[in-house]
Amino acid sequence: MRGKELLAALLLGAGLCFMPVLGYGEVRHKAYEMNYRLLEARVSYIMLNPTNFLDVVFYYDPDGTMRSYKIVPEGIDMKGKIYVQVVDNRGVFSYKSGVVLLGQFKRELEAIRLPIFFVATDLDTDIVAVFFSRQTVPLGYFYQGEYHLWEK
């Protein structure tokens, strides 16, 4: 009888130990998978544009907390979006303004679209891109399919 009680206690203890871990591990696995895919997209972008790639970093914001870092303009909803940070490390945004600068943003984001397409299929609604100068001064952004200059 003592052996059956010991076996039952051992099985119950092991079952209770693994029960919470199963639910926690699934969410964590999805976050790791998203981070891996975004890193893979960054490497693909660099490999597809070996002579003219910009400094591009991708972040996934599942709950909208990046909004508090003030890296995007007011009124932009970041929940469930992929944040694309584009820093001009080659001087392609230098000495340009207005419509010419918006056109350059569009060309750069078009180069980024192919590698990130496997993570975000509808780029107009799934990503928010912010374009920075070489000195990391915000110049403009892409949100809901439209390009905008950064307002002071």
PATIZA-311438 format. One line per field, with one value per residue (C-alpha): residue number from 1; residue in three letters; x, y, z. Coordinates in nm, 2 decimals, always signed. Example, Ala and Ser with C-alpha at 12.3 -4.5 7.8 and 13.67 -1.06 7.14 Angstrom:
# PATIZA-311438
i = [1_2]
aa = [ala_ser]
X = [+1.23_+1.37]
Y = [-0.45_-0.11]
Z = [+0.78_+0.71]
This chain:
# PATIZA-311438
i = [1_2_3_4_5_6_7_8_9_10_11_12_13_14_15_16_17_18_19_20_21_22_23_24_25_26_27_28_29_30_31_32_33_34_35_36_37_38_39_40_41_42_43_44_45_46_47_48_49_50_51_52_53_54_55_56_57_58_59_60_61_62_63_64_65_66_67_68_69_70_71_72_73_74_75_76_77_78_79_80_81_82_83_84_85_86_87_88_89_90_91_92_93_94_95_96_97_98_99_100_101_102_103_104_105_106_107_108_109_110_111_112_113_114_115_116_117_118_119_120_121_122_123_124_125_126_127_128_129_130_131_132_133_134_135_136_137_138_139_140_141_142_143_144_145_146_147_148_149_150_151_152]
aa = [met_arg_gly_lys_glu_leu_leu_ala_ala_leu_leu_leu_gly_ala_gly_leu_cys_phe_met_pro_val_leu_gly_tyr_gly_glu_val_arg_his_lys_ala_tyr_glu_met_asn_tyr_arg_leu_leu_glu_ala_arg_val_ser_tyr_ile_met_leu_asn_pro_thr_asn_phe_leu_asp_val_val_phe_tyr_tyr_asp_pro_asp_gly_thr_met_arg_ser_tyr_lys_ile_val_pro_glu_gly_ile_asp_met_lys_gly_lys_ile_tyr_val_gln_val_val_asp_asn_arg_gly_val_phe_ser_tyr_lys_ser_gly_val_val_leu_leu_gly_gln_phe_lys_arg_glu_leu_glu_ala_ile_arg_leu_pro_ile_phe_phe_val_ala_thr_asp_leu_asp_thr_asp_ile_val_ala_val_phe_phe_ser_arg_gln_thr_val_pro_leu_gly_tyr_phe_tyr_gln_gly_glu_tyr_his_leu_trp_glu_lys]
X = [+0.00_+0.28_+0.44_+0.11_+0.08_+0.44_+0.38_+0.06_+0.23_+0.52_+0.30_+0.08_+0.38_+0.54_+0.21_+0.17_+0.52_+0.48_+0.13_+0.21_+0.53_+0.33_+0.11_+0.41_+0.64_+0.40_+0.38_+0.75_+0.82_+0.62_+0.81_+1.14_+1.02_+0.92_+1.25_+1.43_+1.23_+1.29_+1.66_+1.65_+1.47_+1.75_+2.02_+1.83_+1.79_+2.17_+2.25_+2.01_+2.16_+2.53_+2.65_+2.37_+2.20_+2.11_+2.12_+1.78_+1.65_+1.32_+1.12_+0.79_+0.56_+0.29_+0.13_+0.21_+0.47_+0.71_+0.48_+0.61_+0.97_+0.85_+1.02_+0.71_+0.49_+0.18_-0.13_+0.03_-0.09_+0.20_+0.01_+0.08_+0.30_+0.65_+0.86_+1.13_+1.41_+1.60_+1.92_+2.10_+2.45_+2.53_+2.41_+2.12_+1.89_+2.14_+2.06_+1.71_+1.38_+1.01_+0.89_+1.23_+1.29_+0.96_+1.05_+1.38_+1.19_+0.96_+1.26_+1.43_+1.12_+1.06_+1.40_+1.30_+0.96_+1.09_+1.28_+1.00_+0.71_+0.73_+0.67_+0.42_+0.20_+0.02_+0.30_+0.07_-0.10_+0.16_+0.46_+0.55_+0.88_+1.08_+1.36_+1.66_+1.95_+2.31_+2.30_+1.98_+1.75_+1.41_+1.33_+1.00_+0.79_+0.57_+0.23_-0.08_+0.05_+0.15_+0.48_+0.51_+0.78_+0.86_+0.69_+0.88]
Y = [+0.00_+0.24_+0.19_+0.28_+0.60_+0.70_+0.63_+0.84_+1.13_+1.12_+1.12_+1.39_+1.61_+1.55_+1.64_+1.96_+2.06_+2.03_+2.16_+2.54_+2.50_+2.37_+2.68_+2.92_+2.75_+2.79_+3.16_+3.19_+2.97_+3.20_+3.50_+3.33_+3.22_+3.58_+3.72_+3.45_+3.52_+3.90_+3.84_+3.62_+3.89_+4.14_+3.91_+3.84_+4.21_+4.26_+3.97_+4.08_+4.44_+4.38_+4.71_+4.95_+4.82_+5.06_+4.99_+4.82_+4.66_+4.49_+4.46_+4.29_+4.47_+4.23_+4.45_+4.80_+4.88_+5.03_+5.33_+5.44_+5.47_+5.77_+5.63_+5.68_+5.99_+6.04_+5.86_+5.55_+5.22_+4.98_+4.68_+4.37_+4.56_+4.51_+4.82_+4.88_+5.12_+5.24_+5.44_+5.61_+5.48_+5.56_+5.92_+5.84_+6.07_+6.36_+6.69_+6.58_+6.72_+6.71_+6.49_+6.37_+6.24_+6.07_+5.90_+5.78_+5.64_+5.45_+5.30_+5.19_+5.03_+4.85_+4.69_+4.58_+4.43_+4.11_+3.97_+4.07_+3.94_+3.59_+3.74_+4.01_+3.95_+4.28_+4.53_+4.83_+4.73_+4.51_+4.73_+5.08_+5.21_+5.51_+5.66_+5.82_+6.03_+5.93_+6.11_+5.92_+6.22_+6.11_+6.22_+6.04_+5.74_+5.49_+5.40_+5.24_+5.25_+5.62_+5.79_+6.10_+6.35_+6.38_+6.68_+6.88]
Z = [+0.00_+0.08_-0.27_-0.44_-0.23_-0.31_-0.68_-0.68_-0.50_-0.74_-1.05_-0.91_-0.82_-1.17_-1.34_-1.14_-1.22_-1.59_-1.62_-1.59_-1.80_-2.10_-2.12_-2.07_-2.31_-2.61_-2.59_-2.53_-2.83_-3.06_-2.94_-3.01_-3.35_-3.44_-3.32_-3.53_-3.84_-3.81_-3.77_-4.07_-4.26_-4.17_-4.29_-4.61_-4.67_-4.63_-4.86_-5.13_-5.12_-5.05_-5.19_-5.09_-4.77_-4.49_-4.12_-4.07_-3.75_-3.71_-3.38_-3.31_-3.06_-2.96_-2.69_-2.80_-2.53_-2.78_-2.80_-2.46_-2.60_-2.82_-3.13_-3.34_-3.38_-3.16_-3.27_-3.42_-3.28_-3.24_-3.10_-3.31_-3.55_-3.67_-3.62_-3.88_-3.79_-4.10_-4.02_-4.31_-4.28_-4.65_-4.69_-4.92_-4.73_-4.71_-4.88_-4.97_-4.86_-4.93_-5.21_-5.31_-4.95_-4.95_-5.28_-5.13_-4.83_-5.07_-5.26_-4.94_-4.80_-5.13_-5.09_-4.74_-4.84_-5.00_-4.70_-4.45_-4.66_-4.51_-4.16_-4.25_-4.56_-4.56_-4.52_-4.53_-4.21_-4.04_-4.03_-3.91_-4.05_-3.92_-4.12_-3.94_-4.06_-4.01_-3.67_-3.58_-3.62_-3.73_-4.08_-4.17_-4.12_-4.30_-4.15_-4.30_-4.65_-4.65_-4.62_-4.40_-4.31_-3.94_-3.78_-3.53]
